[in-house]
Amino acid sequence: MLNFSSSVRFLITVGVLVGAFVLQHGAGHGEVVVPHQPLREIPYDLGSWTGTEQPLEDRTVQAVGVSDYTNRNYYSQRAGLTQLYVGYYASQKTGDTIHSPKNCLPGAGWDPIQSGYAKISVPSGRQIVVNEYVIRQGLDEDLVFYWYQDRGRVIASEYSAKFWMVADAISRNRTDGALVRLVTPMNDDETNARARLVNFTQIIFPHLESVIPN
C-alpha cells in the first residue's frame, strides 16, 4: 500500500504525464505569444553593483533552448561578486523546457553538498521562496539561489513549476517562463554569502518583474 508521500508523488507524475500529452497535442493549435522586454534591459548599474555581460557559447545557448538570456557578473567593492543568469522561454510546448540547475551544476563539475530554501522579502511587500544550494568544486564553495519566475509566480519546486505550466497551458494557453539563478563565492563564510544574495535578490527583483511577463 502506498504511503501518503508516495501517493502525492504518483499523482504529480501522472499529472505531468497527462499535461505533457496535452501540450504535445496542443502544440499545433498555436499559443499566446506574450511580448516581453529584452533581458538586456535589466540595468548593469544597480546601486553599488556594476554588471558585465558574460556571453555563453553558441552551443550552450542552443542546448538550453532559451528564447532570450542574460549571463552577468555583478561586482560591488563593498559586497563582492554575484553572478546572475536569467534564461527566458517564450514557449515550452515544443520541447524547449527550462533546465533545472540540479542537473546542470553537477554536469559542470559542481557537487551539491547542502540544499534548502530561503524566504526573501522583496520591495513590493511580497515574500518569495527560492532554492538555496551550497555547491563545491575542489576547494571552492559557492552559494546558489534559484527559482522559476513563470506567468506572475515565483516557484522554487520543479514539480510545482511543471504543474503550473500544464495548468496555464490549459487555462491560459501560455507556457512562457524563466529561470533565475544567482551564485556567489563563500570565501567570506556562508552567513555573509547568504546576506549578499538576499540583498542582491531584493535589488534585482523589481527589474525582473519588469522584463518577465506576468
Backbone bond lengths (Angstrom), bond angles and torsions (degrees), N, CA, C in turn:
res aa  C-N    CA-C-N  psi(-1)  N-CA   C-N-CA  omega(-1)  CA-C   N-CA-C  phi
1 M - - - 1.468 - - 1.525 109.71 -
2 L 1.339 117.12 133.54 1.451 121.62 -179.32 1.520 110.69 -71.17
3 N 1.338 117.19 138.43 1.449 118.87 172.77 1.532 108.75 -81.79
4 F 1.331 116.57 177.41 1.468 120.39 -172.72 1.520 111.55 -61.94
5 S 1.357 116.57 -46.93 1.462 119.03 -176.64 1.519 111.04 -65.19
6 S 1.333 117.30 -37.41 1.457 120.40 177.48 1.514 110.87 -65.16
7 S 1.337 116.88 -38.97 1.468 120.73 178.66 1.520 110.74 -63.59
8 V 1.324 115.72 -41.78 1.466 119.38 179.32 1.519 110.00 -62.64
9 R 1.344 116.63 -45.58 1.462 119.52 179.72 1.519 110.65 -62.42
10 F 1.342 116.83 -38.65 1.457 120.44 179.13 1.519 110.71 -63.40
11 L 1.334 116.80 -45.49 1.464 120.44 -179.26 1.526 111.15 -64.49
12 I 1.323 116.73 -39.11 1.462 119.95 178.09 1.526 109.78 -63.24
13 T 1.338 116.04 -44.31 1.462 119.92 179.82 1.518 111.39 -61.24
14 V 1.328 115.83 -44.90 1.462 119.90 177.80 1.527 110.00 -61.01
15 G 1.318 116.19 -44.24 1.460 119.73 -179.71 1.515 112.16 -60.84
16 V 1.347 116.57 -42.34 1.460 120.11 179.33 1.523 110.77 -64.78
17 L 1.343 116.74 -41.37 1.460 120.02 179.44 1.522 111.77 -64.55
18 V 1.336 115.44 -43.34 1.470 119.23 177.63 1.523 109.85 -63.15
19 G 1.313 115.18 -42.27 1.457 119.03 179.29 1.513 111.99 -63.26
20 A 1.345 116.16 -40.73 1.461 119.22 178.14 1.521 110.65 -61.17
21 F 1.338 116.08 -38.48 1.468 120.42 177.16 1.531 110.61 -62.75
22 V 1.333 115.72 -44.85 1.465 120.03 179.73 1.520 110.50 -62.80
23 L 1.348 115.88 -43.74 1.460 119.49 -178.93 1.513 111.17 -64.12
24 Q 1.322 116.69 -42.43 1.452 120.70 -178.30 1.523 111.08 -61.85
25 H 1.340 116.13 -43.76 1.454 119.49 -176.72 1.521 112.45 -81.38
26 G 1.343 115.56 -15.10 1.461 117.98 177.89 1.503 113.29 -95.93
27 A 1.330 117.14 -4.93 1.456 119.79 -174.40 1.516 112.16 -63.18
28 G 1.330 116.63 -31.60 1.448 119.66 -177.50 1.511 113.17 -79.96
29 H 1.321 119.33 -5.80 1.454 122.08 -176.74 1.528 112.19 -96.57
30 G 1.325 116.50 10.07 1.455 119.74 177.89 1.514 111.89 82.31
31 E 1.307 114.75 160.49 1.459 121.62 -179.27 1.511 108.22 -143.11
32 V 1.313 115.71 148.79 1.455 120.20 177.09 1.531 108.75 -62.88
33 V 1.322 116.70 122.93 1.462 121.55 176.48 1.526 107.73 -95.13
34 V 1.310 115.54 112.08 1.467 120.84 -175.53 1.526 108.78 -93.71
35 P 1.334 117.90 121.72 1.464 118.83 177.94 1.524 111.10 -62.24
36 H 1.313 116.54 141.57 1.461 119.67 175.74 1.519 108.80 -136.86
37 Q 1.314 115.56 153.05 1.451 120.88 176.79 1.531 108.57 -75.88
38 P 1.345 118.12 138.99 1.473 119.56 178.04 1.528 111.24 -56.13
39 L 1.312 115.77 140.18 1.466 119.59 -178.19 1.525 111.99 -64.56
40 R 1.330 117.30 -20.19 1.465 119.14 177.60 1.532 111.76 -65.04
41 E 1.338 116.41 -14.59 1.464 119.32 179.55 1.532 112.57 -78.75
42 I 1.330 117.31 -8.10 1.470 118.67 170.72 1.531 107.38 -61.94
43 P 1.319 118.70 128.89 1.475 120.13 -174.84 1.530 112.92 -61.37
44 Y 1.309 114.25 146.08 1.466 120.12 174.17 1.522 111.20 -86.85
45 D 1.313 116.68 -23.15 1.461 121.00 177.63 1.518 108.67 -107.59
46 L 1.333 115.64 114.57 1.463 122.30 -177.78 1.529 108.32 -129.42
47 G 1.337 115.70 91.99 1.461 118.17 -177.44 1.515 110.36 62.57
48 S 1.333 116.54 -123.05 1.468 120.53 -179.98 1.525 112.27 -83.47
49 W 1.336 117.08 -3.44 1.463 121.41 -177.23 1.528 111.00 -92.66
50 T 1.333 116.23 138.16 1.469 122.25 174.10 1.523 108.18 -125.26
51 G 1.336 115.94 127.94 1.457 120.86 -175.49 1.517 112.57 -105.27
52 T 1.343 115.27 149.11 1.456 122.49 173.26 1.526 108.01 -130.93
53 E 1.335 115.87 137.67 1.461 120.89 -178.10 1.524 110.26 -73.54
54 Q 1.346 115.27 139.77 1.460 122.80 176.67 1.534 107.33 -123.50
55 P 1.339 117.83 83.98 1.476 119.95 -174.62 1.531 111.96 -59.19
56 L 1.323 115.46 140.97 1.457 121.58 175.89 1.530 109.74 -83.53
57 E 1.326 116.47 156.93 1.457 120.45 175.69 1.530 109.43 -65.17
58 D 1.328 115.95 148.70 1.466 120.94 -178.54 1.525 111.52 -55.94
59 R 1.336 116.91 -39.83 1.461 119.48 -178.01 1.525 111.67 -66.72
60 T 1.344 116.52 -31.11 1.460 120.14 177.12 1.520 110.43 -70.50
61 V 1.332 116.68 -43.01 1.468 121.14 178.80 1.530 109.61 -61.21
62 Q 1.335 116.84 -43.26 1.459 120.43 179.18 1.526 111.02 -64.95
63 A 1.340 116.51 -37.88 1.472 120.14 -177.96 1.520 111.67 -66.18
64 V 1.333 117.66 -39.75 1.469 119.67 -177.97 1.527 111.62 -83.65
65 G 1.342 117.41 -17.65 1.463 120.43 171.71 1.507 115.79 71.41
66 V 1.333 117.86 27.15 1.464 120.36 -178.05 1.522 111.71 -73.93
67 S 1.333 115.55 150.73 1.464 121.11 171.38 1.522 110.69 -82.80
68 D 1.316 116.09 -30.52 1.463 122.34 -179.09 1.524 106.75 -157.82
69 Y 1.327 116.33 149.97 1.465 118.62 177.68 1.517 109.46 -155.00
70 T 1.321 115.00 161.58 1.453 121.70 164.97 1.522 107.74 -139.64
71 N 1.320 115.65 141.52 1.464 122.19 -179.12 1.526 106.86 -136.40
72 R 1.329 116.51 110.01 1.460 120.54 -169.93 1.522 112.63 -132.91
73 N 1.319 114.46 154.22 1.455 122.46 165.29 1.522 108.15 -105.70
74 Y 1.315 116.49 124.02 1.466 121.20 174.22 1.527 108.03 -107.76
75 Y 1.323 114.90 132.06 1.465 119.29 -179.24 1.520 110.13 -126.42
76 S 1.310 114.91 136.15 1.468 122.38 173.96 1.522 107.64 -124.93
77 Q 1.308 116.89 129.63 1.459 120.08 179.98 1.520 110.92 -60.20
78 R 1.322 115.57 -30.96 1.464 119.82 -179.44 1.536 111.95 -83.61
79 A 1.348 116.68 -39.84 1.467 119.66 -170.82 1.522 114.39 -101.36
80 G 1.335 118.12 -28.49 1.454 120.01 -179.33 1.515 112.49 110.99
81 L 1.348 116.23 -147.21 1.466 122.74 -171.68 1.525 111.51 -111.09
82 T 1.330 115.75 137.49 1.462 122.52 170.87 1.521 108.39 -137.79
83 Q 1.316 116.19 133.05 1.462 121.48 176.97 1.527 108.69 -97.78
84 L 1.328 115.87 136.31 1.465 122.38 177.97 1.518 109.75 -119.91
85 Y 1.328 116.12 127.81 1.469 121.45 170.55 1.517 108.04 -127.29
86 V 1.338 116.65 130.02 1.452 122.48 172.65 1.520 107.16 -128.53
87 G 1.315 116.96 122.86 1.457 121.72 175.79 1.516 109.33 -116.81
88 Y 1.339 116.39 122.17 1.469 121.46 -176.68 1.521 110.12 -108.89
89 Y 1.336 114.77 137.03 1.465 122.60 178.54 1.523 108.16 -118.79
90 A 1.331 116.32 117.47 1.461 119.94 178.67 1.523 111.23 -69.35
91 S 1.328 116.92 -28.10 1.466 122.28 177.79 1.521 108.70 -153.47
92 Q 1.338 115.64 144.38 1.456 120.55 174.82 1.529 110.88 -117.40
93 K 1.325 116.42 16.24 1.463 119.92 -179.36 1.523 113.33 -77.99
94 T 1.315 116.89 -26.69 1.458 119.99 -171.29 1.518 113.45 -95.64
95 G 1.333 117.73 13.04 1.460 120.95 176.95 1.513 114.30 104.35
96 D 1.341 118.11 -14.86 1.465 121.35 176.01 1.521 108.42 -84.57
97 T 1.327 116.05 90.93 1.465 120.86 -177.04 1.518 109.84 -110.26
98 I 1.315 115.22 160.32 1.460 121.13 -177.37 1.526 110.41 -64.61
99 H 1.326 115.89 131.09 1.461 122.09 179.60 1.526 109.64 -89.20
100 S 1.309 116.48 125.27 1.456 120.49 -179.29 1.530 110.83 -71.78
101 P 1.345 117.71 134.40 1.465 119.84 173.46 1.528 113.19 -58.61
102 K 1.329 116.81 -22.15 1.470 119.22 176.23 1.517 111.23 -57.50
103 N 1.338 116.18 -31.18 1.464 120.55 179.66 1.519 111.88 -93.12
104 C 1.330 116.93 -35.41 1.467 120.99 -174.29 1.524 112.79 -74.72
105 L 1.337 117.64 -39.87 1.459 119.95 -175.01 1.533 112.64 -64.60
106 P 1.356 119.34 -45.93 1.465 117.92 176.27 1.530 112.00 -61.74
107 G 1.343 116.71 -34.25 1.453 119.97 178.64 1.514 112.52 -64.78
108 A 1.334 116.69 -25.13 1.460 121.60 178.16 1.525 111.97 -91.92
109 G 1.321 117.30 6.23 1.459 121.33 176.25 1.512 115.21 95.60
110 W 1.339 117.87 6.15 1.468 121.58 179.51 1.524 109.73 -99.07
111 D 1.318 116.44 130.55 1.462 121.59 179.47 1.526 109.95 -102.48
112 P 1.356 117.72 126.46 1.470 119.45 174.92 1.521 110.20 -72.81
113 I 1.320 116.97 129.31 1.466 120.06 -179.46 1.523 111.80 -117.85
114 Q 1.323 117.17 -8.86 1.464 120.87 179.31 1.518 108.01 -159.45
115 S 1.332 116.71 138.01 1.466 119.18 179.98 1.522 109.87 -141.04
116 G 1.316 115.00 154.20 1.456 120.92 178.94 1.511 109.19 -178.84
117 Y 1.332 116.36 -154.67 1.456 121.88 -179.27 1.524 109.45 -133.12
118 A 1.321 114.89 152.83 1.458 121.25 174.63 1.522 108.90 -124.33
119 K 1.328 116.96 135.94 1.462 122.04 175.26 1.527 107.89 -101.87
120 I 1.321 115.38 129.31 1.464 120.37 -174.16 1.523 109.28 -130.31
121 S 1.312 117.66 128.96 1.460 122.64 173.93 1.521 108.24 -87.60
122 V 1.333 116.45 121.14 1.458 121.51 -177.99 1.528 109.57 -101.62
123 P 1.342 117.91 164.65 1.470 120.45 -171.22 1.526 116.00 -57.28
124 S 1.341 118.01 -27.56 1.466 119.94 -179.08 1.524 112.27 -70.01
125 G 1.336 117.02 -9.98 1.456 120.83 -179.55 1.507 113.16 101.40
126 R 1.337 117.45 -11.63 1.458 119.45 178.40 1.521 110.27 -82.88
127 Q 1.313 115.61 159.60 1.459 121.17 175.89 1.518 108.22 -113.16
128 I 1.320 116.33 127.54 1.454 120.46 179.95 1.526 109.55 -109.42
129 V 1.329 115.53 153.28 1.465 122.58 177.00 1.521 107.49 -115.56
130 V 1.323 116.65 127.56 1.465 121.57 -177.74 1.522 109.15 -127.44
131 N 1.331 115.23 160.36 1.461 120.40 174.28 1.524 109.97 -74.27
132 E 1.323 116.12 141.83 1.463 121.95 176.54 1.521 108.89 -126.77
133 Y 1.322 116.12 123.48 1.459 121.60 -178.80 1.517 110.21 -128.06
134 V 1.330 116.65 140.70 1.455 122.33 163.94 1.521 106.50 -102.80
135 I 1.334 116.00 125.71 1.464 120.53 -178.91 1.525 109.77 -122.30
136 R 1.339 115.55 153.62 1.462 120.38 -176.29 1.516 110.24 -135.29
137 Q 1.320 114.71 139.18 1.464 121.88 171.62 1.519 107.32 -138.34
138 G 1.319 116.46 108.39 1.458 119.57 -174.30 1.513 110.32 63.52
139 L 1.331 116.88 -122.89 1.460 121.99 179.58 1.526 112.53 -93.17
140 D 1.313 117.25 -3.94 1.464 121.35 -177.09 1.524 111.38 -91.54
141 E 1.317 115.96 137.34 1.461 121.79 174.56 1.523 109.06 -127.94
142 D 1.333 115.22 135.51 1.456 122.26 178.37 1.514 109.63 -124.34
143 L 1.326 115.44 155.36 1.451 122.10 172.19 1.528 107.92 -107.60
144 V 1.334 115.47 135.56 1.466 121.75 -175.44 1.525 109.64 -124.06
145 F 1.319 116.47 132.01 1.463 122.91 164.54 1.524 106.45 -111.67
146 Y 1.328 117.51 137.86 1.464 118.64 169.62 1.511 110.03 -151.69
147 W 1.347 114.11 154.79 1.460 120.49 178.96 1.521 109.52 -157.32
148 Y 1.331 114.47 166.68 1.467 122.07 175.31 1.528 107.46 -103.27
149 Q 1.317 116.30 127.74 1.462 121.07 179.98 1.526 106.63 -115.07
150 D 1.327 114.86 97.50 1.463 121.40 -168.02 1.516 111.80 -127.14
151 R 1.327 117.04 113.84 1.462 122.51 168.39 1.534 111.53 51.91
152 G 1.341 115.83 46.26 1.453 121.74 176.29 1.510 115.31 92.10
153 R 1.331 117.69 -4.32 1.469 120.93 -179.36 1.525 110.86 -109.67
154 V 1.317 115.71 150.15 1.461 122.28 168.23 1.517 106.17 -112.97
155 I 1.341 116.44 120.18 1.466 121.66 -170.43 1.522 109.15 -129.09
156 A 1.314 116.40 132.42 1.463 120.71 175.67 1.535 111.21 -91.11
157 S 1.326 116.96 -42.83 1.465 122.02 -172.50 1.525 112.39 -74.94
158 E 1.341 116.49 131.06 1.461 120.53 174.69 1.527 110.93 -62.00
159 Y 1.328 117.00 -39.44 1.472 120.75 179.72 1.526 110.70 -62.22
160 S 1.336 116.13 -45.27 1.464 119.43 179.79 1.520 111.13 -64.96
161 A 1.341 116.51 -38.90 1.464 119.70 178.76 1.522 110.88 -61.57
162 K 1.333 117.29 -41.18 1.466 120.94 178.15 1.530 110.47 -66.07
163 F 1.334 115.76 -42.73 1.464 119.82 -179.26 1.525 110.42 -59.10
164 W 1.339 116.66 -48.19 1.458 119.72 -176.32 1.519 111.53 -71.52
165 M 1.333 117.26 -28.52 1.453 118.94 175.32 1.524 110.43 -63.23
166 V 1.341 115.92 -44.33 1.465 120.79 178.31 1.528 110.31 -65.13
167 A 1.328 116.07 -46.52 1.467 119.73 -178.32 1.522 111.28 -60.84
168 D 1.329 117.04 -42.73 1.464 120.06 -179.15 1.522 111.90 -73.68
169 A 1.323 116.53 -29.35 1.464 118.67 175.44 1.518 110.40 -63.08
170 I 1.330 116.01 -37.75 1.458 120.55 -178.61 1.525 111.40 -78.31
171 S 1.345 116.16 -45.29 1.467 119.28 -172.95 1.522 113.97 -88.02
172 R 1.347 117.24 -27.64 1.464 119.90 -174.61 1.530 112.87 -123.28
173 N 1.334 116.44 -4.65 1.468 121.96 -177.29 1.530 111.19 56.50
174 R 1.341 115.43 40.92 1.457 122.16 179.66 1.518 110.27 -135.25
175 T 1.342 116.14 138.75 1.462 120.90 173.33 1.529 111.18 -133.17
176 D 1.340 117.29 13.99 1.455 119.97 -179.30 1.528 110.55 -66.39
177 G 1.316 115.77 155.56 1.461 119.55 179.35 1.512 111.28 176.83
178 A 1.317 115.74 175.70 1.463 120.80 -175.90 1.520 110.95 -142.43
179 L 1.324 114.87 152.57 1.461 122.99 169.18 1.517 107.53 -106.87
180 V 1.325 116.29 131.14 1.464 121.90 176.09 1.528 107.81 -117.65
181 R 1.335 115.56 128.55 1.469 119.62 -179.25 1.527 109.50 -134.59
182 L 1.325 115.70 132.86 1.462 123.00 176.11 1.529 108.41 -121.16
183 V 1.335 115.98 137.37 1.470 121.12 -179.81 1.523 108.65 -135.00
184 T 1.331 116.09 136.68 1.460 119.73 175.93 1.527 109.69 -141.47
185 P 1.333 118.47 145.32 1.472 120.73 177.66 1.530 110.96 -65.92
186 M 1.329 114.90 152.12 1.463 120.89 178.49 1.525 111.56 -107.60
187 N 1.347 116.04 28.39 1.466 117.98 -177.61 1.527 112.90 -71.89
188 D 1.334 117.25 -10.93 1.473 119.28 175.91 1.522 111.21 -111.99
189 D 1.303 118.43 25.56 1.461 131.42 175.44 1.534 111.36 86.85
190 E 1.323 115.17 160.71 1.460 122.35 -172.29 1.526 112.44 -66.11
191 T 1.331 117.31 -37.64 1.467 120.26 -178.26 1.521 111.23 -61.80
192 N 1.322 116.77 -46.44 1.463 120.60 179.66 1.530 111.00 -66.88
193 A 1.330 116.22 -38.83 1.469 119.97 179.46 1.529 110.24 -63.09
194 R 1.332 116.63 -42.20 1.473 120.13 179.40 1.535 110.35 -65.55
195 A 1.309 117.24 -43.68 1.463 120.32 178.86 1.529 110.52 -60.88
196 R 1.321 116.50 -37.50 1.466 121.11 179.90 1.538 110.59 -65.06
197 L 1.328 116.50 -44.97 1.467 119.42 -179.48 1.521 111.90 -69.72
198 V 1.324 117.46 -37.63 1.472 120.01 176.69 1.525 109.55 -61.28
199 N 1.325 116.73 -47.08 1.467 120.95 -179.90 1.530 110.93 -61.53
200 F 1.323 116.95 -44.04 1.460 119.85 -178.49 1.528 110.69 -67.34
201 T 1.330 117.31 -38.25 1.466 120.75 176.66 1.523 110.43 -59.26
202 Q 1.314 116.13 -45.16 1.467 120.04 179.98 1.528 111.86 -62.53
203 I 1.331 117.02 -33.98 1.462 121.21 179.85 1.527 111.47 -75.49
204 I 1.333 117.02 -43.10 1.470 120.69 -172.56 1.522 112.41 -82.05
205 F 1.327 118.56 -23.63 1.463 120.54 -170.05 1.530 113.56 -60.01
206 P 1.339 120.73 -44.67 1.466 118.89 178.41 1.527 112.74 -58.74
207 H 1.330 117.49 -33.10 1.457 121.03 179.18 1.526 111.10 -73.11
208 L 1.325 116.75 -33.66 1.462 119.76 175.34 1.524 110.43 -65.25
209 E 1.333 116.25 -40.71 1.465 119.64 179.49 1.521 111.86 -62.81
210 S 1.332 116.74 -26.69 1.469 119.19 -177.87 1.522 112.84 -81.79
211 V 1.340 118.33 -18.54 1.466 119.92 -178.12 1.528 113.66 -112.33
212 I 1.338 118.26 -18.47 1.469 121.78 178.73 1.524 107.95 -99.74
213 P 1.334 119.09 119.65 1.464 120.94 -175.07 1.513 113.42 -60.08
214 N 1.342 116.07 142.38 1.464 122.05 176.06 1.538 109.70 -89.07
